[in-house]
């Protein structure tokens, strides 16, 4: 699967911040609904599932300011991703630690292997300090996508 198959300008939010992790996930779920990647009636259950999973084991990598919350859900057939980037913080983790890049990944329950492969590949991509720095400086969704594609081999395969 190509990164470009999952992300487009409709699901990338630049410069937005939310007061909490749950509010961030709610906002990104609404982005996916507007982009017709997620049925509106699945938002409450998906929000609860992502937050429950995050309580079990946080996906925040506070040392690099990245979080990749995720869940496998029945409401979609493939993989859906929404991303938020901000110069300072999309939300603050714990005692004010800034998380400036959040990629919410949702996958069909039937795609266990693909889900893990996508998460792993996205995590590796975001390990690049230069990639993160350029994402934080993006002024638009188009700029953020261009950064991701340049670090992913021009929209190459994540799976």
BALOBA-1460 file (C-alpha; in Angstrom, 3 decimals):
// residues 159
<rec num="1" residu="x" x="0.000" y="0.000" z="0.000"/>
<rec num="2" residu="x" x="1.279" y="3.445" z="-0.893"/>
<rec num="3" residu="x" x="1.240" y="6.301" z="1.590"/>
<rec num="4" residu="x" x="-0.512" y="8.343" z="-1.091"/>
<rec num="5" residu="x" x="-3.324" y="5.755" z="-1.116"/>
<rec num="6" residu="x" x="-4.073" y="6.492" z="2.538"/>
<rec num="7" residu="x" x="-3.244" y="10.188" z="2.986"/>
<rec num="8" residu="x" x="-4.433" y="13.149" z="0.971"/>
<rec num="9" residu="x" x="-5.070" y="16.817" z="1.746"/>
<rec num="10" residu="x" x="-8.518" y="16.049" z="3.168"/>
<rec num="11" residu="x" x="-7.061" y="13.997" z="6.040"/>
<rec num="12" residu="x" x="-4.014" y="16.093" z="6.961"/>
<rec num="13" residu="x" x="-4.503" y="18.892" z="9.477"/>
<rec num="14" residu="x" x="-1.807" y="21.543" z="9.881"/>
<rec num="15" residu="x" x="-1.472" y="23.983" z="12.772"/>
<rec num="16" residu="x" x="-4.431" y="22.721" z="14.804"/>
<rec num="17" residu="x" x="-4.123" y="21.937" z="18.494"/>
<rec num="18" residu="x" x="-6.532" y="20.246" z="20.874"/>
<rec num="19" residu="x" x="-6.733" y="20.358" z="24.690"/>
<rec num="20" residu="x" x="-6.268" y="16.596" z="25.194"/>
<rec num="21" residu="x" x="-5.520" y="13.264" z="23.582"/>
<rec num="22" residu="x" x="-9.241" y="12.357" z="23.448"/>
<rec num="23" residu="x" x="-10.106" y="15.707" z="21.842"/>
<rec num="24" residu="x" x="-7.342" y="15.145" z="19.289"/>
<rec num="25" residu="x" x="-8.715" y="11.726" z="18.371"/>
<rec num="26" residu="x" x="-12.264" y="13.128" z="18.196"/>
<rec num="27" residu="x" x="-11.008" y="15.846" z="15.834"/>
<rec num="28" residu="x" x="-9.138" y="13.388" z="13.621"/>
<rec num="29" residu="x" x="-12.151" y="11.052" z="13.517"/>
<rec num="30" residu="x" x="-14.270" y="13.991" z="12.327"/>
<rec num="31" residu="x" x="-11.661" y="14.645" z="9.626"/>
<rec num="32" residu="x" x="-11.990" y="11.019" z="8.477"/>
<rec num="33" residu="x" x="-15.787" y="11.290" z="8.448"/>
<rec num="34" residu="x" x="-15.682" y="14.486" z="6.330"/>
<rec num="35" residu="x" x="-13.315" y="12.714" z="3.917"/>
<rec num="36" residu="x" x="-15.782" y="9.779" z="3.759"/>
<rec num="37" residu="x" x="-13.163" y="7.373" z="5.133"/>
<rec num="38" residu="x" x="-15.178" y="6.541" z="8.265"/>
<rec num="39" residu="x" x="-18.940" y="6.156" z="8.761"/>
<rec num="40" residu="x" x="-20.273" y="8.873" z="11.095"/>
<rec num="41" residu="x" x="-22.138" y="6.386" z="13.281"/>
<rec num="42" residu="x" x="-18.877" y="4.594" z="14.119"/>
<rec num="43" residu="x" x="-17.210" y="7.633" z="15.724"/>
<rec num="44" residu="x" x="-18.275" y="7.084" z="19.371"/>
<rec num="45" residu="x" x="-17.220" y="3.415" z="19.451"/>
<rec num="46" residu="x" x="-13.994" y="4.126" z="17.563"/>
<rec num="47" residu="x" x="-13.117" y="6.978" z="19.918"/>
<rec num="48" residu="x" x="-13.650" y="4.709" z="22.909"/>
<rec num="49" residu="x" x="-11.621" y="1.906" z="21.328"/>
<rec num="50" residu="x" x="-8.655" y="4.151" z="20.474"/>
<rec num="51" residu="x" x="-8.683" y="5.789" z="23.925"/>
<rec num="52" residu="x" x="-8.962" y="2.399" z="25.669"/>
<rec num="53" residu="x" x="-6.027" y="1.068" z="23.679"/>
<rec num="54" residu="x" x="-4.022" y="4.204" z="24.508"/>
<rec num="55" residu="x" x="-4.720" y="3.751" z="28.230"/>
<rec num="56" residu="x" x="-3.390" y="0.190" z="28.000"/>
<rec num="57" residu="x" x="-0.181" y="1.223" z="26.259"/>
<rec num="58" residu="x" x="0.549" y="4.753" z="25.117"/>
<rec num="59" residu="x" x="1.642" y="5.296" z="21.536"/>
<rec num="60" residu="x" x="3.244" y="8.640" z="22.405"/>
<rec num="61" residu="x" x="6.951" y="8.765" z="21.689"/>
<rec num="62" residu="x" x="7.530" y="11.801" z="23.887"/>
<rec num="63" residu="x" x="11.255" y="11.973" z="23.144"/>
<rec num="64" residu="x" x="10.481" y="12.812" z="19.495"/>
<rec num="65" residu="x" x="7.023" y="14.401" z="19.895"/>
<rec num="66" residu="x" x="5.155" y="11.792" z="17.838"/>
<rec num="67" residu="x" x="2.100" y="9.656" z="18.543"/>
<rec num="68" residu="x" x="0.586" y="6.983" z="16.318"/>
<rec num="69" residu="x" x="-2.664" y="5.932" z="18.009"/>
<rec num="70" residu="x" x="-4.386" y="3.077" z="16.247"/>
<rec num="71" residu="x" x="-7.178" y="0.532" z="16.296"/>
<rec num="72" residu="x" x="-8.593" y="-2.257" z="14.201"/>
<rec num="73" residu="x" x="-12.312" y="-1.700" z="13.682"/>
<rec num="74" residu="x" x="-15.246" y="-3.323" z="11.896"/>
<rec num="75" residu="x" x="-16.499" y="-0.039" z="10.404"/>
<rec num="76" residu="x" x="-13.994" y="0.141" z="7.528"/>
<rec num="77" residu="x" x="-12.689" y="-2.266" z="4.905"/>
<rec num="78" residu="x" x="-9.111" y="-1.081" z="4.426"/>
<rec num="79" residu="x" x="-6.713" y="1.255" z="6.182"/>
<rec num="80" residu="x" x="-7.563" y="4.869" z="7.007"/>
<rec num="81" residu="x" x="-5.168" y="7.443" z="8.387"/>
<rec num="82" residu="x" x="-5.548" y="11.051" z="9.495"/>
<rec num="83" residu="x" x="-2.564" y="13.154" z="10.489"/>
<rec num="84" residu="x" x="-2.167" y="16.370" z="12.444"/>
<rec num="85" residu="x" x="1.057" y="18.367" z="12.602"/>
<rec num="86" residu="x" x="1.844" y="21.582" z="14.433"/>
<rec num="87" residu="x" x="4.984" y="23.610" z="15.087"/>
<rec num="88" residu="x" x="4.631" y="23.276" z="18.864"/>
<rec num="89" residu="x" x="1.986" y="20.755" z="19.917"/>
<rec num="90" residu="x" x="-1.117" y="19.061" z="18.569"/>
<rec num="91" residu="x" x="-1.745" y="18.083" z="22.197"/>
<rec num="92" residu="x" x="0.307" y="17.837" z="25.369"/>
<rec num="93" residu="x" x="1.114" y="14.518" z="26.948"/>
<rec num="94" residu="x" x="1.282" y="14.159" z="30.713"/>
<rec num="95" residu="x" x="2.798" y="17.227" z="32.285"/>
<rec num="96" residu="x" x="3.044" y="19.474" z="29.259"/>
<rec num="97" residu="x" x="5.199" y="17.350" z="26.960"/>
<rec num="98" residu="x" x="4.405" y="18.457" z="23.393"/>
<rec num="99" residu="x" x="3.240" y="15.932" z="20.826"/>
<rec num="100" residu="x" x="3.509" y="17.779" z="17.533"/>
<rec num="101" residu="x" x="2.802" y="14.963" z="15.068"/>
<rec num="102" residu="x" x="-0.165" y="12.617" z="15.451"/>
<rec num="103" residu="x" x="-1.060" y="9.948" z="12.921"/>
<rec num="104" residu="x" x="-4.308" y="8.131" z="13.710"/>
<rec num="105" residu="x" x="-4.377" y="4.759" z="11.946"/>
<rec num="106" residu="x" x="-7.548" y="2.687" z="11.636"/>
<rec num="107" residu="x" x="-7.667" y="-0.665" z="9.899"/>
<rec num="108" residu="x" x="-10.248" y="-3.318" z="9.202"/>
<rec num="109" residu="x" x="-10.287" y="-6.115" z="11.748"/>
<rec num="110" residu="x" x="-9.485" y="-8.492" z="8.876"/>
<rec num="111" residu="x" x="-6.155" y="-6.761" z="8.141"/>
<rec num="112" residu="x" x="-4.033" y="-7.698" z="11.169"/>
<rec num="113" residu="x" x="-0.771" y="-8.159" z="9.260"/>
<rec num="114" residu="x" x="-1.276" y="-5.118" z="7.040"/>
<rec num="115" residu="x" x="-2.185" y="-3.011" z="10.098"/>
<rec num="116" residu="x" x="1.065" y="-3.901" z="11.855"/>
<rec num="117" residu="x" x="3.133" y="-3.421" z="8.698"/>
<rec num="118" residu="x" x="1.607" y="0.007" z="8.075"/>
<rec num="119" residu="x" x="2.228" y="1.072" z="11.691"/>
<rec num="120" residu="x" x="5.810" y="-0.134" z="11.547"/>
<rec num="121" residu="x" x="6.541" y="1.606" z="8.261"/>
<rec num="122" residu="x" x="4.912" y="4.864" z="9.354"/>
<rec num="123" residu="x" x="6.831" y="4.762" z="12.630"/>
<rec num="124" residu="x" x="10.111" y="4.259" z="10.778"/>
<rec num="125" residu="x" x="9.305" y="7.167" z="8.477"/>
<rec num="126" residu="x" x="8.622" y="9.435" z="11.461"/>
<rec num="127" residu="x" x="11.859" y="8.387" z="13.175"/>
<rec num="128" residu="x" x="13.692" y="10.712" z="10.793"/>
<rec num="129" residu="x" x="14.490" y="13.931" z="12.652"/>
<rec num="130" residu="x" x="14.650" y="15.821" z="9.365"/>
<rec num="131" residu="x" x="11.237" y="14.509" z="8.298"/>
<rec num="132" residu="x" x="9.695" y="15.550" z="11.637"/>
<rec num="133" residu="x" x="11.321" y="18.968" z="11.473"/>
<rec num="134" residu="x" x="10.028" y="19.602" z="7.964"/>
<rec num="135" residu="x" x="6.546" y="18.379" z="8.912"/>
<rec num="136" residu="x" x="6.444" y="20.787" z="11.872"/>
<rec num="137" residu="x" x="7.312" y="23.658" z="9.508"/>
<rec num="138" residu="x" x="4.606" y="22.772" z="6.974"/>
<rec num="139" residu="x" x="2.115" y="25.572" z="6.410"/>
<rec num="140" residu="x" x="-0.490" y="23.499" z="4.567"/>
<rec num="141" residu="x" x="-1.698" y="19.953" z="4.113"/>
<rec num="142" residu="x" x="-0.128" y="19.947" z="0.646"/>
<rec num="143" residu="x" x="3.273" y="20.866" z="2.102"/>
<rec num="144" residu="x" x="2.990" y="18.176" z="4.794"/>
<rec num="145" residu="x" x="2.103" y="15.565" z="2.168"/>
<rec num="146" residu="x" x="5.029" y="16.634" z="-0.006"/>
<rec num="147" residu="x" x="7.362" y="16.156" z="2.961"/>
<rec num="148" residu="x" x="5.971" y="12.695" z="3.702"/>
<rec num="149" residu="x" x="6.201" y="11.639" z="0.077"/>
<rec num="150" residu="x" x="9.768" y="12.884" z="-0.252"/>
<rec num="151" residu="x" x="10.829" y="10.813" z="2.751"/>
<rec num="152" residu="x" x="8.789" y="7.838" z="1.588"/>
<rec num="153" residu="x" x="10.424" y="7.609" z="-1.822"/>
<rec num="154" residu="x" x="7.927" y="9.727" z="-3.752"/>
<rec num="155" residu="x" x="4.835" y="8.048" z="-2.342"/>
<rec num="156" residu="x" x="6.315" y="4.591" z="-2.363"/>
<rec num="157" residu="x" x="5.014" y="1.519" z="-0.661"/>
<rec num="158" residu="x" x="4.548" y="1.388" z="3.077"/>
<rec num="159" residu="x" x="3.607" y="-2.284" z="2.914"/>
